[in-house]
Amino acid sequence: MAHPKKRQSRARRNKRRTHIKLRLPQIGIDPVTKEAHLYHRAHWHDGKLYYRGKVLYDPEATSEE
């Protein structure tokens, strides 16, 4: 296993770490419900599960009573 010959300074170490930072999550607006949600994630609105503007799951439609 390789070991450095000289100790790396704090400035050089911190320069390398400047590219590691948090990013804000991307928020999208659903075209049907106008609801804000995370991109590439399904979201609930009025008891229905939506993804890409389409209803994925509607509990009222699947209930057989």
N, C-alpha and C positions, 0 to 999 in steps of 0.2 A: 504494500500500500504506500502510495506517495505521500511525503510530508513536505510542507513548505520549508525552504531554507531560512527565510526571513519572515518575521511577523508582518502581516499586512496592517497598514495604519487604519485608524478609525475613519479617516476621510475616504480612503479607497473602498473600505467596506461599505460605508454609507452611500457612496456613489452607485455601487452595484444594487443596493436595496431601494433606490429611488423609483425603480420601475414597478415595485411591488406595492400596489395600492388598491383600496376598495373602490368598486364602481357601483353606481346607483342601478337598481334593477330597472329594466325597460318596462314601461307601462304602455299598454295599448287600449284602444277604445273599441268595444264590440259594435259592429255596424247595426245590429238589430236592436240590442237593449240599451245602447249608449252607456254601458257600464265600463268603468276602468278596471283593468285586470292585468296580470303578468302575461307577457308574450309566451306562446307555446304552452299555455296551461288552460285547462277547462275551468269554468267558474259558475257558481250558482247564482241564479237571479229568479226571484218569485217562485222558488221551489223547483226550478228546472235547471238542468246542467247544460251549459252552452259551450261550444268550441267552434271557432271559425264561423260564427254567425248561425250555426245550426244547433238544434236541440239534440243532445246526445241521450239524455235520460229524462223522462217525464213520469214521475210516480203515479200521477192521476191516470195516465193512459195505460199503464201496465197493471193497475189494480183491477182485479176481476171479481167484483162483488155483485 
